[in-house]
Amino acid sequence: MIFAVRAQAGMQGRKTSFAERREKDIMIEASIRAVAGLIPVFAAVAVLIAVPVALLARAKKWPTTAVTLWSVSLAGVLAVTLLPGGMGNSGGDITCYIGPSFRGVLSTTPGQLNVLLFVPVSAFGVSAFRRPVPVLGGGLLLSGGVELLQALLPLGRSCGYSDLAANTLGTVAGVLCGLAWLAIRRRGPAISWRETRRSISCLGAGGAVVAAALCFGVTPLHAGAEAVGATAEQDRWARSVAVQVYGPDTKVVQVKQREAAPGFPGKVDVTTDQGNLMLLWPERKIQSVFSVDSKDDGGSLTAEQARAVGERFAEKWYADEIRGGRATFDPLAKNGAPYVLSYRRYKDDVMMPLRLDITVTSSGRIMEINARLLPDPDLPKPELSEAAAKKRAEQLSGMKAGDPAFMIAQEVFGAWRPVWVINMIQDGESGPHGTAVHLDAISGQMVQSQE
């Protein structure tokens, strides 16, 4: 396979920010459409259920209002969670997502809504039947059953273990609210050991079925970096970093954290009126900076002075990472500014994974940062010479090999390997124009670019 080399590291950071914004917009639009579609459905179901349930409750001499509200709340839970949606599982792999920690779940709006969703049905259940133990057991089974059905059925919905935790908390909170209401009304709950044992037995049997299905029939997937509320320490530090990067007049709009998960480092996302920052936590490093003003500001600094600004910034934030690295300083425009200060490190003529690009304007403003701060891996010795790599690239691509050709350290199927990057010349071209072949420097096989 042949892959185009990205010409500008800074542009990738800009594209990523726009892509993340668009993804959030799509999710918000989908949520609004889903809510708008649920309202008439729920209203119709509520009316159809409320009338016969109220009549039945009156005939059985049950608390009419509480029983009716319980049935409507139950219908609401089922409507919100099991009506077909436009996202999540649509009939493909049977999966359930491992989301953020419990604290992280409670800091997000969806997590809080999941908690609130299960409060009414449990509270009204206890108020109506005065049996908190069966209501608690039923609520826990309902929560687990809903997530299991979302995983198994092609509903366009996503199963999530964090949702299960939030639903469980809502069930417990609802039972406590129901007990409090009974205490206020001076009506004690009806609790017997026989009923308690029966409820526990049913909960154990049903819970075992749900747990077995989730463990053996559903593939757990890490949802990755879902933004949740930042801690007070993270918030203070993130705000100070925003001021250091953008200046004292910067207005911080939002600080969110993305908790570390297997394959995903911990991060703190900062949104300001000047741009966005992505910070590594707990390393306390800046991974990327995106500025709304992406043009040079016509300052008076010379190229040497602008470079000095970038070098001081790099020494402050990345002193350990850039040690032993090679620095280059190049203009991004024909007339000079802005400039990009780049750091790369080489071992045995192989470029290590370190990538650090700092864009500085002619006024000394840090406009953009893109950093990949990985330690140097231990690599096997390359066996393919440059000449042999070029010849192999020509055989595989049908194009002529050009210059430059260089080796980088790249992860291939979970293992770090030396990889040749051969710039190729297509038919009708006088030289390389951004098309490159990546070859494993040991096996000579093509690999996919990760740059």
C-alpha positions as CSV (number, residue, x, y, z in Angstrom):
1,M,0.0,0.0,0.0
2,I,1.1,3.6,-0.7
3,F,0.4,6.4,1.8
4,A,0.7,10.1,1.4
5,V,3.0,11.9,3.8
6,R,1.4,14.7,5.8
7,A,3.1,17.9,5.0
8,Q,2.3,19.9,8.1
9,A,2.1,18.5,11.7
10,G,0.3,21.7,12.8
11,M,-2.5,21.2,10.3
12,Q,-3.3,17.8,11.8
13,G,-3.9,19.3,15.2
14,R,-6.3,21.8,13.6
15,K,-8.2,19.1,11.8
16,T,-8.5,17.1,15.0
17,S,-10.1,20.0,16.8
18,F,-12.6,20.6,14.1
19,A,-13.4,16.9,13.9
20,E,-14.0,16.6,17.6
21,R,-16.3,19.7,17.5
22,R,-18.3,18.2,14.6
23,E,-18.6,14.9,16.4
24,K,-20.0,16.6,19.4
25,D,-22.4,18.6,17.2
26,I,-23.6,15.3,15.6
27,M,-24.1,13.7,19.0
28,I,-26.1,16.7,20.3
29,E,-28.3,16.8,17.2
30,A,-28.9,13.0,17.5
31,S,-29.9,13.5,21.2
32,I,-32.3,16.3,20.4
33,R,-34.0,14.2,17.6
34,A,-34.2,11.2,20.0
35,V,-35.9,13.3,22.7
36,A,-38.3,14.9,20.3
37,G,-39.3,11.5,19.0
38,L,-39.7,10.0,22.5
39,I,-42.1,12.7,23.8
40,P,-45.2,11.8,21.7
41,V,-44.5,8.1,22.1
42,F,-44.2,8.3,25.9
43,A,-47.3,10.5,26.1
44,A,-49.4,8.0,24.2
45,V,-48.0,5.1,26.2
46,A,-48.6,6.9,29.5
47,V,-52.2,7.6,28.7
48,L,-52.8,4.0,27.5
49,I,-51.2,2.6,30.7
50,A,-52.4,5.1,33.3
51,V,-56.1,4.7,32.7
52,P,-56.4,0.9,33.1
53,V,-53.8,0.8,35.9
54,A,-55.7,3.5,37.8
55,L,-58.9,1.5,37.4
56,L,-57.2,-1.7,38.5
57,A,-55.6,0.0,41.5
58,R,-59.0,1.4,42.6
59,A,-60.6,-2.1,42.3
60,K,-57.8,-3.7,44.3
61,K,-57.8,-0.8,46.8
62,W,-54.2,0.0,46.1
63,P,-52.9,3.6,46.4
64,T,-54.3,4.8,43.1
65,T,-51.9,7.7,42.5
66,A,-48.7,6.0,43.6
67,V,-49.5,2.8,41.5
68,T,-50.4,4.8,38.5
69,L,-47.2,7.0,38.7
70,W,-45.1,3.8,39.2
71,S,-46.6,2.2,36.1
72,V,-46.0,5.4,34.0
73,S,-42.5,5.7,35.3
74,L,-41.7,2.1,34.4
75,A,-43.1,2.7,30.9
76,G,-40.9,5.8,30.7
77,V,-37.8,3.8,31.6
78,L,-38.6,1.2,29.0
79,A,-39.3,3.8,26.3
80,V,-36.2,5.8,26.9
81,T,-33.9,2.8,27.0
82,L,-35.4,0.3,24.6
83,L,-37.0,2.2,21.8
84,P,-34.8,2.0,18.6
85,G,-32.3,4.8,18.4
86,G,-29.9,6.1,15.8
87,M,-26.6,5.3,17.5
88,G,-24.9,2.3,19.1
89,N,-25.5,-1.4,18.4
90,S,-27.4,-1.9,15.1
91,G,-27.0,-5.6,14.8
92,G,-23.2,-6.0,14.5
93,D,-20.9,-7.3,17.2
94,I,-22.4,-7.8,20.7
95,T,-20.5,-5.4,22.8
96,C,-20.7,-3.4,26.0
97,Y,-18.6,-0.3,26.6
98,I,-16.4,0.2,29.7
99,G,-16.7,3.9,30.3
100,P,-15.3,6.3,32.8
101,S,-15.0,5.7,36.6
102,F,-18.1,6.0,38.8
103,R,-17.0,9.5,39.8
104,G,-16.5,10.4,36.2
105,V,-20.0,9.1,35.3
106,L,-21.7,11.3,37.9
107,S,-19.9,14.4,36.5
108,T,-21.4,14.0,33.0
109,T,-24.9,15.0,32.0
110,P,-25.8,11.6,30.5
111,G,-24.6,9.9,33.7
112,Q,-26.7,12.2,35.9
113,L,-29.7,11.6,33.6
114,N,-29.3,7.8,33.9
115,V,-29.3,8.1,37.7
116,L,-32.5,10.3,37.6
117,L,-34.2,8.0,35.2
118,F,-34.4,5.2,37.7
119,V,-35.3,7.3,40.8
120,P,-39.1,7.7,40.1
121,V,-39.9,4.1,39.3
122,S,-38.2,2.9,42.5
123,A,-39.6,5.7,44.7
124,F,-43.2,5.3,43.4
125,G,-42.8,1.5,43.7
126,V,-41.9,1.7,47.4
127,S,-44.7,4.3,48.0
128,A,-47.3,2.1,46.2
129,F,-46.5,-1.3,47.5
130,R,-44.6,-0.6,50.7
131,R,-42.2,-3.4,49.9
132,P,-38.7,-1.9,49.5
133,V,-36.8,-5.2,49.2
134,P,-38.7,-6.5,46.2
135,V,-38.7,-3.1,44.6
136,L,-34.9,-2.8,45.1
137,G,-34.3,-6.3,43.6
138,G,-36.6,-5.6,40.7
139,G,-35.0,-2.3,40.0
140,L,-31.5,-3.8,40.0
141,L,-32.7,-6.6,37.6
142,L,-34.4,-4.0,35.4
143,S,-31.1,-2.0,35.2
144,G,-29.1,-5.0,34.2
145,G,-31.7,-6.4,31.9
146,V,-32.0,-3.1,30.0
147,E,-28.2,-2.9,29.4
148,L,-28.2,-6.6,28.3
149,L,-31.0,-6.1,25.8
150,Q,-29.3,-3.0,24.4
151,A,-26.2,-5.2,23.8
152,L,-28.1,-8.1,22.3
153,L,-30.9,-6.5,20.3
154,P,-30.3,-4.4,17.1
155,L,-31.9,-1.3,18.7
156,G,-29.3,1.2,17.6
157,R,-28.4,1.7,21.3
158,S,-25.2,1.1,23.3
159,C,-24.7,-1.1,26.3
160,G,-22.5,0.5,28.9
161,Y,-21.2,-0.7,32.2
162,S,-21.0,2.9,33.5
163,D,-24.7,3.2,32.6
164,L,-25.4,0.1,34.7
165,A,-23.7,1.7,37.6
166,A,-25.6,4.9,37.2
167,N,-28.9,3.1,36.9
168,T,-28.1,1.1,40.0
169,L,-27.4,4.2,42.0
170,G,-30.7,5.7,40.8
171,T,-32.6,2.6,41.9
172,V,-31.1,2.7,45.4
173,A,-31.7,6.5,45.7
174,G,-35.3,5.9,44.6
175,V,-35.9,3.2,47.2
176,L,-34.5,5.6,49.9
177,C,-36.8,8.4,48.6
178,G,-39.8,6.0,48.8
179,L,-38.9,5.0,52.4
180,A,-38.6,8.7,53.3
181,W,-42.0,9.4,51.9
182,L,-43.5,6.5,53.8
183,A,-41.9,7.9,57.0
184,I,-43.4,11.3,56.4
185,R,-46.8,9.8,55.8
186,R,-46.3,7.6,59.0
187,R,-46.8,4.4,57.0
188,G,-44.1,1.9,57.8
189,P,-42.8,-0.4,55.1
190,A,-44.1,-4.0,54.9
191,I,-41.0,-6.1,55.4
192,S,-41.0,-9.8,56.3
193,W,-38.2,-12.3,56.5
194,R,-40.0,-14.7,54.2
195,E,-40.4,-12.0,51.5
196,T,-36.9,-10.8,52.0
197,R,-35.5,-14.3,51.5
198,R,-37.6,-14.7,48.4
199,S,-36.5,-11.4,47.0
200,I,-32.9,-12.1,47.6
201,S,-33.2,-15.5,45.9
202,C,-34.9,-14.0,42.9
203,L,-32.3,-11.3,42.7
204,G,-29.5,-13.8,43.0
205,A,-30.9,-16.0,40.3
206,G,-31.8,-13.2,37.9
207,G,-28.5,-11.4,38.6
208,A,-26.6,-14.6,37.9
209,V,-28.3,-14.9,34.5
210,V,-27.6,-11.3,33.6
211,A,-24.0,-11.4,34.8
212,A,-23.3,-14.7,32.9
213,A,-24.8,-13.2,29.7
214,L,-22.7,-10.0,30.1
215,C,-19.5,-12.0,31.0
216,F,-19.7,-14.7,28.4
217,G,-22.0,-13.4,25.7
218,V,-20.9,-9.8,25.4
219,T,-17.5,-8.4,24.4
220,P,-16.4,-5.6,26.7
221,L,-14.8,-2.6,24.9
222,H,-13.1,0.4,26.4
223,A,-15.0,3.4,25.3
224,G,-11.8,5.4,25.5
225,A,-11.5,9.0,26.4
226,E,-14.9,10.2,27.4
227,A,-14.8,13.7,28.8
228,V,-16.0,14.0,32.4
229,G,-15.7,16.6,35.1
230,A,-12.2,17.6,36.1
231,T,-11.1,17.5,39.7
232,A,-10.4,20.8,41.6
233,E,-6.6,20.2,41.3
234,Q,-6.9,19.5,37.5
235,D,-9.1,22.6,37.1
236,R,-6.6,24.9,38.9
237,W,-3.6,23.6,37.0
238,A,-5.4,23.7,33.6
239,R,-6.5,27.3,34.1
240,S,-2.9,28.3,35.0
241,V,-1.6,26.6,31.8
242,A,-4.2,28.4,29.7
243,V,-3.0,31.7,31.0
244,Q,0.6,30.8,30.4
245,V,-0.1,29.8,26.8
246,Y,-2.7,32.4,25.7
247,G,-2.1,35.3,28.1
248,P,-3.7,36.7,31.3
249,D,-6.8,37.9,29.5
250,T,-7.8,34.4,28.5
251,K,-11.3,33.3,29.5
252,V,-11.5,29.6,30.3
253,V,-14.9,28.3,29.2
254,Q,-14.6,24.6,30.3
255,V,-12.2,22.1,31.8
256,K,-12.9,18.4,31.4
257,Q,-10.8,15.3,32.0
258,R,-10.5,12.1,30.0
259,E,-9.6,9.4,32.4
260,A,-6.8,7.0,31.6
261,A,-7.9,3.6,30.3
262,P,-5.9,0.7,28.6
263,G,-4.5,2.3,25.5
264,F,-5.7,5.8,26.4
265,P,-3.6,8.1,28.5
266,G,-5.2,10.4,31.0
267,K,-5.9,13.9,29.5
268,V,-7.4,17.2,30.5
269,D,-9.2,19.2,27.8
270,V,-9.4,23.0,28.1
271,T,-11.7,25.2,26.1
272,T,-11.0,28.9,26.1
273,D,-12.0,32.0,24.1
274,Q,-8.5,31.9,22.5
275,G,-8.4,28.2,21.5
276,N,-8.2,24.7,22.9
277,L,-5.5,22.8,24.9
278,M,-5.1,19.1,25.4
279,L,-3.0,18.3,28.5
280,L,-1.5,15.1,29.7
281,W,-2.4,14.1,33.3
282,P,-0.9,13.2,35.7
283,E,2.3,13.9,33.7
284,R,1.3,17.6,33.6
285,K,2.5,18.1,30.0
286,I,1.0,19.9,27.1
287,Q,0.1,17.6,24.3
288,S,-1.5,20.0,21.9
289,V,-2.5,23.7,21.5
290,F,-4.9,25.0,18.9
291,S,-5.4,28.8,18.5
292,V,-8.5,30.4,17.0
293,D,-6.2,33.0,15.5
294,S,-4.1,30.9,13.2
295,K,-2.3,33.8,11.4
296,D,0.8,35.6,12.2
297,D,0.2,38.9,14.1
298,G,2.8,41.0,12.4
299,G,5.1,41.4,15.4
300,S,8.6,42.8,15.4
301,L,10.6,39.8,16.5
302,T,13.3,38.5,14.2
303,A,13.5,34.8,13.4
304,E,16.3,34.3,15.9
305,Q,14.2,36.0,18.6
306,A,11.1,34.0,17.8
307,R,13.3,30.8,17.9
308,A,14.5,31.8,21.4
309,V,10.9,32.2,22.6
310,G,10.1,28.7,21.3
311,E,13.2,27.2,22.8
312,R,12.5,28.7,26.2
313,F,9.0,27.3,26.1
314,A,10.3,23.8,25.1
315,E,12.9,23.9,27.9
316,K,10.2,24.8,30.4
317,W,7.7,22.1,29.4
318,Y,9.7,19.4,27.7
319,A,13.2,19.6,29.1
320,D,13.5,15.8,29.6
321,E,11.9,14.9,26.4
322,I,14.0,17.1,24.1
323,R,17.3,16.2,25.7
324,G,19.5,14.7,23.0
325,G,17.2,15.7,20.3
326,R,17.8,17.7,17.1
327,A,16.0,21.0,16.6
328,T,15.0,22.6,13.4
329,F,13.4,26.0,12.9
330,D,11.6,26.8,9.7
331,P,9.2,29.5,8.4
332,L,5.7,28.4,7.5
333,A,5.1,31.4,5.2
334,K,7.0,32.7,2.2
335,N,7.7,36.0,4.0
336,G,8.8,34.2,7.2
337,A,6.6,34.1,10.2
338,P,5.0,32.2,11.7
339,Y,7.8,29.7,12.4
340,V,7.7,26.1,13.6
341,L,10.3,24.8,16.0
342,S,10.6,21.0,15.7
343,Y,12.4,18.5,17.9
344,R,13.3,15.0,16.8
345,R,15.6,12.4,18.3
346,Y,17.7,9.9,16.4
347,K,19.5,6.7,17.5
348,D,21.6,4.8,15.0
349,D,20.1,7.0,12.2
350,V,16.6,5.9,13.2
351,M,14.1,8.7,14.1
352,M,12.6,7.9,17.5
353,P,8.9,8.4,18.3
354,L,9.4,11.8,19.8
355,R,7.5,14.5,17.9
356,L,7.4,18.0,19.1
357,D,6.4,21.0,17.0
358,I,5.9,24.4,18.4
359,T,4.6,27.2,16.2
360,V,5.7,30.7,17.2
361,T,4.5,34.0,15.7
362,S,6.6,37.1,15.1
363,S,5.2,38.6,18.3
364,G,6.3,35.6,20.3
365,R,2.9,34.1,20.7
366,I,2.7,30.3,21.0
367,M,0.2,29.6,18.2
368,E,0.2,25.9,18.1
369,I,1.7,22.8,19.7
370,N,1.7,19.2,18.7
371,A,3.6,16.8,20.9
372,R,4.0,13.0,20.9
373,L,6.0,12.3,24.0
374,L,6.9,8.6,23.8
375,P,10.1,7.0,25.3
376,D,12.7,5.7,22.9
377,P,12.0,2.0,22.2
378,D,14.5,-0.8,21.9
379,L,14.6,-1.7,18.2
380,P,16.0,-4.8,16.4
381,K,18.9,-4.0,14.1
382,P,17.8,-3.0,10.5
383,E,18.7,-5.4,7.8
384,L,17.6,-3.5,4.7
385,S,20.1,-0.9,3.4
386,E,18.8,2.3,1.9
387,A,19.6,1.1,-1.7
388,A,17.8,-2.2,-1.0
389,A,14.8,-0.4,0.5
390,K,14.5,1.9,-2.5
391,K,14.7,-1.0,-4.9
392,R,12.0,-2.9,-2.9
393,A,9.8,0.2,-2.8
394,E,10.0,0.5,-6.6
395,Q,9.1,-3.2,-7.0
396,L,6.1,-2.9,-4.8
397,S,4.8,0.5,-6.0
398,G,5.7,0.6,-9.6
399,M,7.1,4.1,-9.1
400,K,10.6,5.5,-8.9
401,A,12.2,6.0,-5.5
402,G,13.4,9.5,-4.7
403,D,14.9,11.4,-1.8
404,P,14.9,11.8,1.1
405,A,14.8,8.3,2.4
406,F,15.0,7.8,6.2
407,M,14.2,5.3,8.9
408,I,11.7,5.9,11.8
409,A,10.7,3.8,14.8
410,Q,7.2,2.7,14.3
411,E,4.9,0.3,16.1
412,V,3.9,-2.6,13.9
413,F,1.3,-5.1,15.2
414,G,2.2,-4.2,18.8
415,A,6.0,-4.3,18.4
416,W,8.4,-1.5,17.7
417,R,10.3,-1.9,14.4
418,P,12.7,0.2,12.3
419,V,10.7,1.3,9.2
420,W,12.1,2.9,6.0
421,V,10.2,5.9,4.6
422,I,10.8,6.1,0.9
423,N,9.5,9.2,-0.9
424,M,8.3,8.2,-4.4
425,I,8.1,9.9,-7.7
426,Q,4.9,9.3,-9.7
427,D,4.7,9.4,-13.5
428,G,4.9,12.9,-14.9
429,E,6.5,14.3,-11.7
430,S,10.0,15.7,-11.6
431,G,10.5,14.8,-7.9
432,P,8.7,13.5,-4.8
433,H,5.4,15.4,-4.0
434,G,4.2,13.8,-0.8
435,T,3.8,10.1,-1.7
436,A,5.8,7.7,0.3
437,V,6.2,3.9,0.8
438,H,6.8,2.6,4.4
439,L,8.8,-0.6,4.5
440,D,9.8,-2.7,7.5
441,A,13.6,-2.4,7.6
442,I,13.9,-6.1,8.5
443,S,11.3,-8.0,6.6
444,G,11.0,-5.6,3.6
445,Q,7.2,-5.7,3.9
446,M,5.0,-2.7,3.5
447,V,3.5,-1.3,6.7
448,Q,0.9,1.4,7.2
449,S,2.0,4.9,8.0
450,Q,1.2,6.1,11.5
451,E,2.6,9.6,11.1
